[in-house]
Amino acid sequence: MSALGHYLEEEGVPTVAISLIRPQTENTKPPRALWVPFELGRPFGPPSDAAFQKRVILAALRLLERERGPVIIEDFPEDDPRERPDPAWRPPFTKPDLDGASATRLAFRRAAKERGRTIVGLSGLSVGKAGRYMAGWLRGQTPESPSAEMSAPLTLRFAVDDLKAAYIEVAISGSAKPSSKQLGDWLWNDTAAGAAIFALRSMYLTSDDERLKAIAGLFLVPGVRIPPSG
């Protein structure tokens, strides 16, 4: 995008980028960029907060008025208000309780009914079947993909995505508003699902199947949750 920005500017079209990773932006040197201190996937801040998102957009557009350069990188001065932990939130499954399959399915159904929607469904499997599909891979099997349009490794990736989404949807049901750090700490540190996904990553990180190796290394566990030792 940075290279494209320079190309457009050479044609007389001013550009501005939203940056989520400042070192990367410093290396790629776009003509203008606004760095925002938000999590990946949220370049304008928290969802359903139009006033906050408008402030981000206006801050970015104001960079179009700046004439100094050739590279302008400015920092947005506000943090995502949703990143403040909510002391009223309680995890749906807590140690020493086990987040068993039946409890997870029931909790997910209640959460989906409460929200009236769900983002679960990439794999084409129900939450219970997604868990069983993952379990097959953990046992060293290669379960068949339920879809002729998806390979088994891709189905595994999407099954993991569906299970993570189901847990998060359960965790954010109710009136409390946990921060993404609260949710991540709970999912990756305190649930059987998080432990299983870490185990999948370890199992297939050195796989001879390049597709599995790439999925294990890039898509199962967020980079910020992987310890320095790997």
C-alpha positions in Angstrom: 0.0 0.0 0.0 2.9 2.4 0.7 4.3 1.9 -2.8 0.8 2.3 -4.3 0.5 5.6 -2.3 3.6 7.0 -3.8 2.5 6.0 -7.3 -0.9 7.7 -6.8 0.8 10.8 -5.4 3.0 11.0 -8.5 -0.3 11.1 -10.5 -1.5 14.0 -8.4 -3.8 12.0 -6.1 -3.1 12.7 -2.4 -3.2 9.6 -0.1 -3.2 8.7 3.5 -2.9 5.3 5.2 -4.0 3.9 8.5 -1.1 2.1 10.2 -1.5 -0.6 12.8 2.1 -1.7 12.9 4.4 1.4 13.3 7.8 -0.3 12.6 6.4 -1.7 9.3 5.1 1.7 8.3 8.5 3.3 9.1 10.1 0.8 6.8 7.7 1.1 3.9 7.5 4.9 4.2 4.1 5.8 2.8 3.5 9.5 1.8 1.2 10.0 4.8 0.1 7.6 7.5 -1.7 7.8 10.8 -0.6 5.2 13.3 -3.3 4.0 15.6 -2.7 2.0 18.8 -5.5 -0.5 18.2 -5.5 -4.3 17.8 -5.1 -5.8 14.3 -8.4 -5.8 12.4 -9.7 -2.6 14.0 -8.0 0.3 12.1 -10.7 2.7 13.2 -11.1 1.5 16.8 -13.8 -0.3 18.6 -16.9 -1.6 16.7 -20.2 0.2 17.2 -18.6 3.5 18.4 -19.3 5.8 15.5 -18.1 9.0 17.3 -14.7 7.5 18.1 -14.3 6.1 14.6 -15.1 9.5 13.2 -12.3 11.1 15.2 -9.9 8.5 13.7 -11.0 9.2 10.2 -10.8 13.0 10.6 -7.4 12.7 12.1 -6.3 10.7 9.0 -7.9 13.1 6.6 -6.2 16.1 8.2 -2.9 14.7 7.1 -3.9 15.5 3.6 -3.6 19.2 4.5 0.0 18.7 5.5 2.6 19.8 2.9 5.9 18.7 4.6 7.3 15.3 3.7 8.1 13.3 1.6 7.0 11.0 4.5 4.6 11.9 7.2 3.8 9.5 10.1 1.7 10.8 13.0 0.4 9.0 16.0 -3.3 9.0 17.0 -3.4 10.3 20.5 -6.2 8.2 22.0 -6.3 4.5 23.0 -9.2 2.2 22.2 -11.6 2.8 25.0 -12.7 -0.9 24.8 -9.1 -1.9 25.9 -9.8 -0.9 29.5 -10.7 -4.0 31.4 -14.2 -4.4 32.7 -14.1 -5.4 36.4 -17.7 -6.7 36.1 -16.9 -9.3 33.6 -16.6 -12.9 34.7 -15.3 -15.7 32.4 -18.0 -18.2 31.4 -15.6 -21.1 32.2 -13.1 -20.8 35.0 -10.5 -23.0 36.5 -10.8 -25.6 38.0 -14.0 -26.0 35.9 -13.6 -27.8 32.6 -15.0 -26.2 29.4 -16.4 -29.6 28.2 -17.9 -30.0 24.8 -21.6 -30.2 26.0 -21.2 -27.1 28.2 -19.6 -25.2 25.4 -22.3 -26.1 22.9 -25.1 -25.1 25.3 -23.4 -21.8 26.2 -22.8 -21.0 22.5 -26.4 -21.6 21.6 -27.6 -19.3 24.4 -25.1 -16.6 23.3 -26.1 -16.9 19.7 -29.8 -16.6 20.6 -29.0 -13.6 22.8 -27.0 -11.8 20.1 -29.3 -12.8 17.2 -26.3 -13.6 15.0 -23.0 -15.4 14.9 -19.8 -15.4 12.8 -19.3 -19.1 13.4 -19.6 -21.1 10.2 -16.4 -20.8 8.1 -15.7 -24.5 8.3 -19.3 -25.6 7.6 -19.2 -27.5 10.9 -21.2 -27.1 14.0 -19.3 -26.0 17.1 -19.4 -29.6 18.4 -18.2 -31.1 15.1 -15.5 -28.4 14.8 -14.2 -29.6 18.2 -14.3 -33.2 17.2 -12.5 -32.4 13.9 -9.7 -30.7 15.8 -9.5 -33.7 18.1 -8.9 -36.0 15.2 -5.9 -34.0 14.1 -4.6 -33.9 17.7 -4.8 -37.7 17.7 -2.5 -37.7 14.6 -5.3 -38.6 12.2 -6.1 -36.7 9.0 -9.9 -36.3 9.1 -11.6 -36.0 5.7 -12.9 -32.5 4.8 -16.7 -32.3 4.9 -16.6 -30.1 1.9 -15.3 -30.9 -1.6 -14.3 -27.3 -2.0 -11.9 -27.3 1.0 -8.8 -29.3 1.7 -8.5 -31.0 5.0 -5.8 -28.6 6.2 -8.0 -25.6 5.3 -11.0 -27.1 7.0 -8.8 -27.5 10.1 -7.8 -23.9 10.0 -11.5 -22.8 9.7 -12.6 -25.3 12.4 -10.1 -23.6 14.8 -11.4 -20.2 13.7 -15.0 -21.3 14.4 -14.1 -22.7 17.8 -12.3 -19.5 18.8 -15.2 -17.4 17.6 -17.7 -19.5 19.5 -15.7 -19.1 22.8 -15.4 -15.3 22.3 -19.1 -15.0 21.5 -19.9 -16.9 24.7 -17.5 -14.7 26.7 -19.0 -11.4 25.4 -22.6 -12.3 26.0 -24.4 -10.4 28.8 -24.0 -6.8 29.9 -20.3 -6.7 30.7 -17.8 -5.5 28.1 -14.5 -7.3 28.6 -11.4 -5.9 26.8 -9.7 -7.9 24.1 -6.8 -8.6 26.6 -9.3 -10.0 29.1 -10.8 -12.2 26.4 -7.4 -13.3 25.1 -6.0 -14.1 28.5 -9.0 -16.2 29.3 -9.1 -18.1 26.0 -5.4 -18.8 25.7 -4.5 -19.3 29.4 -7.6 -20.8 31.0 -9.5 -22.9 28.6 -9.2 -26.4 27.2 -9.8 -25.1 23.7 -6.8 -22.7 24.0 -4.6 -25.5 25.2 -5.7 -27.8 22.4 -5.0 -25.1 19.7 -1.5 -24.6 21.2 -1.0 -28.3 21.0 -2.1 -28.4 17.4 0.4 -25.7 16.6 3.2 -27.6 18.2 2.3 -30.8 16.4 2.2 -29.4 12.9 4.8 -26.6 13.0 7.4 -29.0 11.6 5.0 -31.0 9.4 6.3 -32.2 6.0 3.0 -30.9 4.5 3.8 -27.3 3.7 0.1 -26.4 3.9 -0.2 -27.7 7.4 3.1 -26.1 8.4 2.0 -22.7 7.1 -1.4 -23.0 8.8 0.2 -24.0 12.1 2.7 -21.3 12.1 0.6 -18.4 10.8 -3.1 -18.9 11.6 -3.8 -21.0 14.7 -2.4 -18.8 17.5 -2.0 -15.0 17.4 1.7 -13.9 17.3 1.3 -11.9 20.5 0.3 -15.1 22.3 3.4 -17.1 21.2 6.2 -17.0 23.8 9.6 -15.8 22.5 11.0 -19.4 22.6 8.4 -20.2 19.9 
